Every structure is written in C-alpha cells, then in structure tokens.
C-alpha cells in the first residue's frame, strides 16, 4: 500500500514530532483563536504568522515549500466566499477570509504532519473529544487506504489490458467511469466486510487499544507554554507597532 504524504511526514524524528499530541493540540487551539479574533494590521500579522509557521516546519524537518503548497488546498473553497464579499463591496473581508483560511490550514497541516493519526486521535480523546466521532474518523482514515489500494489495483489491471480514453466518445467515457466507480465500491465494500470479520475474530470490542500510553512530560509543558505565547506576543507586537 502506498501511504499518503502526510503519513510519511508524521513518522519523523524531530523534536516537534516527539512532543505530546495534547501539547500540540493546545498550541493549535491558541493559534486559531488568536488568528480568528485578529482584525487590526491583518496583512502584516499574516506575514508574521506565516514566518512563524515556516520556522516551525523547518524545525520539524518537513519540506517547507511542499507544505506551503499543500496548505493552499483550502483556497479554492475560500475563493468562492471571498468573491462574494468582493462583489458585495467588502474586499477587505474577502482578503481576511482568504488569509485566515490559509493560515488555519497551514497550522493544522503542521500538527497533522508531526503527529501520527492514531496518536492525534488518542490525544483528542484524552482531552474530552466525543469518542464516537473519533471512532468514525479513525475508521474513515483506515478505509481510505483500502479504497486507495483497490483503485491502484484497478488502474494497473486496466493499463495492463491496454485500456485508454483516447478516441472514446464523451458518453462512453462517462459510462466507463461510472462502471469503474461501481466496481470500486463493490470491491471496497467486500474488503471492508473481510476486515470487519477479522477484527471481530480478534476480539474487537468497539474501541481501538492504544499501542502506548501518552505521557505529558515537563518538556511538553514548556513547549505548550512557548508555542501558545508565540502567536499572542506576535499579534500584540504587530498591533502595538501599527
């Protein structure tokens, strides 16, 4: 199975990777609150926060430009609402929406890229997040790999039989895509049933057992303090200077 990029990034060994998930979640919440409530000197503050997050990405030994590009995945959705604000005569709000959505996505990307997904969900559970929603997220995460693997097998099988879309009419191409989607769903559903029976045979009781207990150390407390203070002090400095 081909793991997604974020999964590979989260298996790093930097100082930020070793921090407790709860420390990173707390720092992320503070960052998002600081960003959401910021109004004065927003362009300058946005540049300062991008530099702060970029420094954290470098500290985590992640590819900086690839991470900055991946965070832009939210911009097509934000552009729709920004365009509405622009057309209604409020371009400043549209720019604010774009900037805040991008910075929020970049901060979330930083946390996800430095924390394995099971550990992140375990951290959310220990701080009181609904267990049912976390279970749904964990199953969704696991079965995305199943669907991805089945799609890769179908693509290889089609290529080995010389399948091509060149010269095919649009209607036939649509029917072929619909048929491939139906087959992918059926095969993924069958794989999911096999996995479910395997889990029941191994005594699954409705909850994933963590491989290791989380331990919140003194270094995690220090990290939480400084990581939470950094955006607060940065915003205070920018707003005071301007």
Buried (B, 14 or more C-beta within 10 A) or exposed (E): EEEEEBBEBBEBEEEBBEBBBBBBBBBBEBBBEBBEEBEEBBEEBBEBBBEBBBEBBEEBBBBBEEBBEBBEEBEEEBBEBBEEBBEEEBEEBBBBBBBBBBBBBBBBBBBBBBBBBBBBBBBBBBEEBEEEEBBEBBBEBBBEBBBBBBBEEBEEEEEEEEEEEEEEEEEEEEEBEEEBEEEBEEBBEEBBEEBEEEEEEEEEEEEBEEEEEBEBEEEBEEBBEEBBEBBEEBBEEBBEEE
